[in-house]
Amino acid sequence: MVMNPNPSKTTKYYTGNSMKPTFRPLDDLVIESREFQDIKTGDIIVFNPSKGSQSIVHRVIEIKGAGLVTQGDNNVNADNQLVTSENLIGKVVAYERNGKRKPVTGGQIGNSKLAVIRSRRKLLNQLLKSGLLQKTKHLIVGIPLYYAVPFHKITHTLLLKVGDEYQLQLFIGKLKIGKFPDKNQNWQINRFLRPFINISKLPEAINR
């Protein structure tokens, strides 16, 4: 959440946890000045909450007449203080990590990325609460998540008629996450959940 300036560059080092997984500690953030009226929801901005305080980098989640509502991607609640033109420093447009520079997109794309981050966090929290997922070393060493999470035990399939064809559809609870069209013999899984689903555990054909 807090930024520490690097005098040798026109960037600032990121420290803290409030913007995980978007940023990691010691990422070098590239900041450009922007007119206050040009800031959009989804943008990641840098601002000083008060005079003489350390800078903060958070995402704009709402624009009000009195200022910008911000929140860290990893935070549950929005910031209490609105950002105004007086304490806005600039917009994060890129970051450097391990010698590689990557662009930072805001606006609608930024909103979409935030929605994905929150959806994944919500899903994992539900799995943790249900006892189906344990915080084990499997996730730390990078073993695919479907080996640690028995998704095949919490998903179910239904054969439904859609138009003139039949489809196998895959659900977690009431949420449809995939389909197997009659004319396309491949599972089409929600792209955000695809890495977590072991397709070998799913039916491979439609039996009618």
N, C-alpha and C positions, 0 to 999 in steps of 0.2 A: 504493500500500500504506500509506503513512504519512499520518496525519491532522494537520492544523494547525488549532487552534481559532480560531473567529471570535468575538471577545468580544461583538459587538453582537447576536448571535443565539443561539438554543438549538440551533445546528447546528454542524457541522464541515466545513471544506473538504476534499475528497478530492484527494490528489496521488499520483502514481505510476502504475504500469502493471499491477499484479498483479490488478486487478479488471476490466480491459478484457475484453469490450466493455460489461459491465454498467454501469460508471461510467467517467467521463472526468475527467482533471485539472480541478480547480476546480469540479466538481459540488458543490453544497451539500447535504450529507446531513442528513436529519432523523432524530434519534436519540431513542428513548424507552427509559426504564428498564424492565427486565423481571426477574421472578423467575427465578433460575437454572433452576429445574425446568420453567419454561414455554418454554424455548428448545428448538426442534426442528431436526432435520436439514433443510437447505435454507434456514434463516434466515441472514441476513447480520448479523453482530454487530460491535461495536467493543470492543476490549479492549487492555489494557496488558500486553505480554509480561513486563515486569519493572518494579519500582518506579522511577519517574522517567523511564521511557522514553516515546517517542512512541507514540501510539495507532495501532492497526492495525485495518483493516476487512477481514474475510474471511468466507467462507461456512462454515457448519457442515456437515461431510460425514459425521460419525459421532459418536455419543454413547457414551462409555465410563463406567465407574464412577468413574474418577479425574478425568474432565473431558471437555471437548469437543474433538474433532479438527477443525481448521479448514484451509482452503486457499483461496488466491486463485483466482478463476475463470480467470485467465490463467496460473496457475502449474502446472508439471508435477507437483510433489510437494506433499504435505501439510506443514503446519507441524510443526516438531519438538516444540514445547512445547504441552501441553494447556492449554486455557482453563478456569479454575475460577471459582467464585463470587467469589473475592477479586479477580480482575483483569478480570472482566466489567464493561463500562461500560454497554452497552445494545444494543438491536436497531435496525437501520436500517429505517425504515418508509416513507420517501419520499426523493426527491431533487429538487433544483431545478436546471434547466439552461436558460439563455437566458430566464429569467423564468417558466418553466413548471414546475409541480410535478407529479411523477408518483409513484404509489405503488410501493413495493417489496414484492413478495410473497415469502413464505418457505414453509416446510413442503414439502408434496408439489409444489406449483407451482414453488417455488424449485428443487427437485431436478430437475424436468422441464426447466426453463430451462437448468440447468447441463448436463444431458444433451445438449440441443440444441447448446449452445456447444461442447462437447467433440466431438460428432459432426461438426460443421462443420469444426472445426480439424483433426480426424483426416483428413477427406476432402481438405481443401486440402493438408495435409502429404503425403498420398499422391500427389496430383496434381503437387506440386512435385518429389517424388522421382522420379516417372515422366518428368518433363520436359515434361508436357503443359501445365503452367501455369508461366508466367514472371512474376516480379514486375515488371510494366510499369506505365506511366503509365495504361493503360486502366482499371485497378482504382482508381487514385487519383482520376481525373476523373469516375468514376461511370458509365462505359459498362457496360451490362448484362454480367454475368459470362459468359453463354453466348457473347458475341462474343469474349471473351478465352480461354475454355476450350472446346475442341471436344468438348463432351459427346456429340454425335452420333457421334463416332468411338470413344468408349469404352463406349457403351451398346449393347445388343442386345435384340431382341425375340424372343419365342417365342409360338407359338400353342398354347394349352393348353386342354383341356376341363375345365371346372370345373362339376361338377353336370350340369345339362342344357344348359349353354351353353358357347360357346367364348369364350376371352378372349385378346387379345394382351396379353402382360405384358412390361414394360420392366425390364431388369436392368443394373446395373453390377457386372460379375463375377457372383458368386452372390447378390448383394443385390437383391431385388425392390424397385423404387422407383415402379412405376406399373402401371396396367392399363387396358385398353380393352374393357369388357364388350360382348358382342354386342348387348345390348338398350339400351345407352346409348352413343350415338355421340359420346362425348367422352372424351378421355384424363383419367384420374384419377391425378395425380402426387402422391407424397409431399409434403405441404405445406411441409416444410422444404427440400426440394430443388426445388420448383416454380419459384422465381425463377431457378434456374440451368439449367433445361431449355428449349431452344428447341423448342416443340411443332411448329412448322412443318417440322422435320426428321424428325418421326415419321410412321409410316404412318397414313393417315386412314381406312382401311377394313379389314375382315377378309375375306381371300380364302380360301375353303375349297373 
